[in-house]
Amino acid sequence: MLNVENVTLFYGAAQALRGVSVEARPGQVTCVLGRNGVGKSSLMRAIVGHRPIAGGSITLEGRDIARMKPYDRARNGIAYVPQGREIFPLLTVRENLETGYAPLKRGQRSVPDEVFEIFPILKSMMNRRGGDLSGGQQQQLAIGRALTTRPKLLVLDEPTEGIQPSIIKDIGRAISYLRERGDMAILLVEQYFEFARDLADRFILMERGEVVVSGGRAELAGDDVRRRMAI
């Protein structure tokens, strides 16, 4: 579904990505691993269109999207949950979810029932302001808003950051459920090794803007990945 090939990206004179390649397939979770500052979020911004690439290619279902605007990528099925969640604190939970209607045709503009099946706490908080929710509840809201867009590709940038353990488990179960549906590709940026190990079908590990290790679940269980993430 998603194929990123040999992508380079710059911030001014500073090179953030050096020939990075990754793919995400329906029914699988692909994890992007690495310590802070290695280019993981830059890669996500390139994929969703928030930063232009200097070289390489990005395709979704065989279609070149590297020059598409972010809103066109959303209309083509990419949903992004950024690091820090970025919900609207003064809007209610209902209103936050409804902002996910933006890329949808008029007949699709409803919140899918599965959002409340996955995160039932949101249903009981529909009239509360987003800013009044805990950090973990805000993360659930951000994922629910992304799911409202009916994505083909769900991009999650460090969804466990600063979240209490009980909600980390809820988010893990939600990702597993979405994978088992089989029609959605999931790209997950993560620093929490155990969380990634339990969910990933495939992974890449980044250092200094490039991929240094990649493989399937068996390779992720090896000591080399854990050691590199700990350095």
ABEGO torsion letter per residue (X at the ends): XBBBBGBBBBBEABBABBGBBBBBBBGBBBBBBEBBGAGAAAAAAAAAGABBBABEBBBBGGBBAAABBAAAAAAAGBBBBBBGGGBBAABBAAAAAAAAAAABBAAABBBBAAAAAABAAAAAAAABBAAABBAAAAAAAAAAAAAAAGBABBBBBGAABGBBAAAAAAAAAAAAAAAAAGABBBBBBBABAAAAAAABABBBBBBGGBBABBEBAAAAABAAAAAAAAX
